[in-house]
Amino acid sequence: MEQSSVARLEEREFRKLSQFIEREVGIKMPPAKKILLESRLQKRLRIHSHRDFREYCDFLFEQNDRQELVEMIDAITTNKTDFMREPAHFDFLVEKALPDVVRGKGHINLWSAACSTGQEPYNLAMFMEEFRERASSCVEYSIRATDISKSCLQKGRNALYSLKDIEDVNLEFKKKYFLKSRDPKSDQVKIKSHIRSRVNFQSINLMKDDYGLKETYDIVFCRNVLIYFDRKNQHEVIGRISSHMNLGAYLFLGHSESMAGMNSGLTSVASSIYKKT
Ligand SMILES: C[S@@+](CC[C@H](N)C(=O)[O-])C[C@H]1O[C@@H](n2cnc3c(N)ncnc32)[C@H](O)[C@@H]1O
C-alpha cells in the first residue's frame, strides 16, 4: 500500500474482523461501523506494509499474530476520558458511598474497570484523600485500574498529563495532587507519588470468564464501556463484576448506561449507581 492511499475494507474482511472484535472484545460492530473500522486500522496496515485488508486479515488470523491482535485492539477501542468526568458520581462517592462502605473497616478496595489512560482511578484516589481528610478517617485503600488497551495502561502508569488534560480540575486539587515540571516551557504535569502509589494498573478484558482477581471490591467504577456492548454481553459483564463485589458495595456506571430490566442482584440507589444488597 502506498503511504497516501487508503485501503478499502471489503465486506468479507469486515465480517471477519467485526465478528472477531465482537466475540473477543465485546464491542458491537454493526455495518454502520465499517468506515470507522477501516479508518482506525489504516495505520496497522501501513506499519506492516500490507497492501490491503485481505493481506492484513491473513496475517492476523491465519498466522495468529498475538502481538498484532493486541495492537489491533488498541487501535479500535475508544479511549475518551477526562479528569472530573461526570462529577456527580464523585459527590455521591464522598457523601454517601464511602461513609457507608468504610464503616468498621480498616482497608477498602476500589476498582476502576475500563480505566482508559488513568484519569478515573487517579481521581478516585484524590477523592479518597478528600474523604479521609473531611471525615478524619484513617481508612487505608488500594485502587485497581484495569483496561484491555495496552497503550492506555502504559499511559496510566506513566501518570503524565498535559495542562489541557487538567483544565477541569480545580485549583486546590491541582496544587494538592499534581506536580509541575521543573522545565517552565513544559506543558506536562505528573500525578504526585502518594496518589500514584495507591493505583495498580493491570490488563483485564471484561469479556473473559476469569478476571484473575484475588480481592473483592467495595467501590467499582465501570463507566462508559458497557455502552459499546450488546445487551447479552452487558448482562454477563455486570454479573462477573458483581461476583467480585462485597455485599454492600457500590457500582457506578456511565450516565448513559443503565441496568434497567437486568436481573443482576444490584439495586439502583441513584442515577447510574447501584448497590449490592
Ligand atoms: C470511553 S473509555 C472510558 C474510560 C473511563 N471509564 C471513563 O468513563 O472516562 C472506554 C474504555 O473501555 C476499554 N474497553 C473496551 N472494551 C473493553 C473490554 N472488553 N475489556 C476491558 N476494557 C475495555 C477501552 O480500551 C477504553 O479505554
The ligand as a Tripos MOL2 file, in Angstrom:
@<TRIPOS>MOLECULE
LIG
   27    29     1     0     0
SMALL
NO_CHARGES

@<TRIPOS>ATOM
      1 C1        -14.6020    5.5420   26.7480 C.3       1 LIG1
      2 S1        -13.3720    4.7820   27.7330 S.3       1 LIG1
      3 C2        -14.0000    5.0220   29.3550 C.3       1 LIG1
      4 C3        -12.9290    5.4170   30.3390 C.3       1 LIG1
      5 C4        -13.4030    5.7810   31.7320 C.3       1 LIG1
      6 N1        -14.0490    4.6630   32.3840 N.3       1 LIG1
      7 C5        -14.3060    6.9790   31.6920 C.2       1 LIG1
      8 O1        -15.5300    6.8290   31.8600 O.co2     1 LIG1
      9 O2        -13.8310    8.0980   31.4860 O.co2     1 LIG1
     10 C6        -13.7230    3.0450   27.4260 C.3       1 LIG1
     11 C7        -12.5610    2.1320   27.7780 C.3       1 LIG1
     12 O3        -13.0310    0.7860   27.7450 O.3       1 LIG1
     13 C8        -11.9820   -0.0340   27.3200 C.3       1 LIG1
     14 N2        -12.5260   -1.3240   26.8590 N.ar      1 LIG1
     15 C9        -13.2420   -1.5950   25.7390 C.ar      1 LIG1
     16 N3        -13.5640   -2.8920   25.6720 N.ar      1 LIG1
     17 C10       -13.0470   -3.4740   26.7870 C.ar      1 LIG1
     18 C11       -13.0430   -4.8000   27.2960 C.ar      1 LIG1
     19 N4        -13.6270   -5.8060   26.6490 N.pl3     1 LIG1
     20 N5        -12.4130   -5.0330   28.4740 N.ar      1 LIG1
     21 C12       -11.8100   -4.0150   29.1460 C.ar      1 LIG1
     22 N6        -11.7770   -2.7450   28.7160 N.ar      1 LIG1
     23 C13       -12.3890   -2.4680   27.5470 C.ar      1 LIG1
     24 C14       -11.3060    0.7780   26.2250 C.3       1 LIG1
     25 O4         -9.9870    0.3600   25.9860 O.3       1 LIG1
     26 C15       -11.4040    2.1970   26.7910 C.3       1 LIG1
     27 O5        -10.2250    2.5720   27.4510 O.3       1 LIG1
@<TRIPOS>BOND
     1     1     2 1
     2     2     3 1
     3     2    10 1
     4     3     4 1
     5     4     5 1
     6     5     6 1
     7     5     7 1
     8     7     8 2
     9     7     9 1
    10    10    11 1
    11    11    12 1
    12    11    26 1
    13    12    13 1
    14    13    14 1
    15    13    24 1
    16    14    15 ar
    17    14    23 ar
    18    15    16 ar
    19    16    17 ar
    20    17    18 ar
    21    17    23 ar
    22    18    19 1
    23    18    20 ar
    24    20    21 ar
    25    21    22 ar
    26    22    23 ar
    27    24    25 1
    28    24    26 1
    29    26    27 1
@<TRIPOS>SUBSTRUCTURE
     1 LIG1         1 GROUP 0 **** ****
